[in-house]
Amino acid sequence: MSCDDMEPLLLRVVEALERLAPAKKMGLGPENNRDGCIDGFVWNADDGNLQPIATLARVDIDLLKGIDQQRETLLTNTLRFAKGLPANNALLWGARGMGKSSLVKAVHGAVNDKLNRKQQNSRLGLVEIHREDIAALPKLLRMLRAEKRRYLVFCDDLSFDGQDATFKSLKAALEGGIEGRPENVLFYATSNRRHLMPRDMIENERSTAINPSEAVEEKVSLSDRFGLWLGFHVCDQDTYFAIVEAYAKHFRLKIKKADLLAGANEWSVTRGARSGRVAWQYIQDVAGRLGQKTI
């Protein structure tokens, strides 16, 4: 059989397979939210789809200690947005393990609980976009623009290195270009870096550029797109102990306070740091030794 004879046969096979295979549904259709109660999604840039997350991994907002001002500021900003009022994109930057990403997820849950929103379209959605998919952010925003629901788009541990020019795409997306940022979308990001780029990268631009001030301005202008900056700093021992005690009380761990804090101090010394993350890891260890659960 010649190639010319094979072509009609192959076309019929392809058409038959397409009829048998279910059509690929993009975006936010009912297939992604069958029970009407899904609040969390992960953006899949490869196929332009949103993967629903049935249960979000987050802690109660009242458990986040040592960041009271940051918590109240972000909660207020998010409540305004959920009510349809003006609000700012937010950059949570600073020390590792101090609850930046935990705060975003906790605030999202607290807002939905506070407003007691029962209908799916009135609940605030949370969409996580991975750092490597930032270039596809404009596509995601176009999709969400068509939705009635309001969304927080969240990128954890956002930063840029070397010759990565993706930050230019993000700058344009945050400003929204000629369309403007979708009214129903707010962008939250966490980073260990205040300007989302390492200091040596900024200094290198300063030393090698023909116009140093312009080169640096371009590098730091991305963080200026965030109207709200929230700084997170390493906690002192008293704050660290307060976090440990709050976790122990919440999970009703059967251990004396003196033993709890002595162990917490030793744990932080072995880790060489004090933070909310270190406190949580210590509580997991204590609960495991006591045969208790923290879920």
C-alpha positions, 0 to 999 in steps of 0.5 A, spaced: 500 500 500 502 506 497 503 512 502 497 516 498 493 510 499 495 510 507 493 517 508 485 517 508 486 510 512 490 514 517 485 520 517 479 516 519 483 512 525 485 519 527 477 522 527 475 515 530 480 516 536 478 523 537 470 521 537 472 516 543 477 521 547 473 526 551 474 533 549 479 536 553 476 542 558 480 548 559 479 553 565 474 553 570 468 549 568 464 545 572 468 539 571 473 542 575 469 544 581 463 538 581 461 539 588 461 547 588 465 547 594 472 548 591 476 554 593 483 552 591 487 551 585 494 550 582 495 553 575 498 548 570 501 552 565 502 546 560 495 545 558 492 552 561 488 549 566 486 549 573 487 543 578 482 543 583 485 542 590 479 539 595 483 540 601 488 546 602 494 545 607 493 551 612 493 553 619 488 557 623 490 564 623 490 565 630 496 560 631 500 565 627 504 568 632 509 574 632 507 577 626 500 581 628 501 587 624 502 583 618 497 579 619 492 584 621 494 588 615 493 583 610 487 581 613 484 588 612 487 588 605 484 581 603 477 583 606 476 589 602 478 586 596 473 580 597 467 586 598 469 589 592 473 595 594 479 597 592 485 593 595 493 592 593 497 587 590 502 584 596 509 582 597 511 578 603 518 578 604 523 577 609 526 571 614 525 564 612 520 560 616 516 566 619 510 564 616 509 568 609 506 563 605 502 560 611 499 567 612 497 568 605 493 561 606 490 562 613 488 569 611 484 566 605 481 561 609 479 567 615 476 571 609 471 566 607 469 564 614 468 571 616 464 573 610 460 566 611 460 565 604 456 559 602 455 560 594 461 558 590 461 564 586 461 569 592 467 565 596 474 568 595 478 563 590 486 562 591 490 560 585 497 558 586 502 559 580 509 556 580 515 561 580 517 557 573 510 559 570 510 566 571 511 567 564 504 564 563 501 569 568 497 573 563 494 567 560 491 566 567 489 573 568 485 573 561 482 566 564 480 569 571 477 576 568 471 572 565 469 569 571 464 572 576 468 570 582 474 573 585 481 570 586 487 571 590 493 569 585 499 566 589 506 565 588 510 562 593 518 564 594 518 568 588 525 571 586 529 572 579 536 570 578 542 572 572 539 573 566 532 571 567 527 576 564 521 573 566 520 579 571 518 584 565 512 579 564 510 580 571 511 587 571 506 588 565 501 583 568 501 586 575 500 593 571 495 589 566 497 593 560 492 596 556 486 592 559 488 593 566 489 588 572 482 584 572 478 587 577 476 580 580 484 578 581 489 580 586 496 578 586 500 576 593 507 573 592 512 571 598 520 572 597 526 572 601 528 578 598 525 585 598 526 587 591 525 579 588 533 579 586 539 578 590 543 584 592 549 582 588 545 582 581 543 589 583 550 591 584 553 588 578 548 592 574 550 598 577 557 597 576 557 594 568 551 599 566 552 605 561 547 608 566 547 605 572 541 608 575 537 606 570 539 599 570 538 599 577 531 602 577 529 597 572 531 591 577 527 594 583 521 597 579 518 590 579 517 590 587 514 597 586 508 594 583 506 591 589 502 596 593 503 593 600 510 591 602 510 586 609 516 585 612 518 578 616 524 578 621 527 573 625 523 572 632 526 573 638 526 568 644 520 570 647 516 570 641 519 563 639 516 561 646 510 564 645 509 560 638 511 554 641 506 555 647 500 556 642 501 550 638 502 546 644 495 549 647 492 548 640 493 541 640 492 540 647 499 536 648 500 533 655 507 536 657 509 541 662 510 548 660 518 548 663 519 541 659 516 544 653 520 550 653 526 547 655 526 542 649 524 548 645 530 552 646 534 546 645 531 544 639 532 551 636 540 551 638 540 544 634 537 548 628 541 554 629 535 558 628 528 561 631 522 561 627 515 559 626 517 553 622 522 551 627 517 551 632 512 547 628 517 542 627 519 542 634 511 541 636 511 535 631 517 532 634 513 533 641 507 530 639 510 524 636 514 522 642 507 523 646 503 519 641 498 525 640 496 527 633 496 534 630 491 534 625 
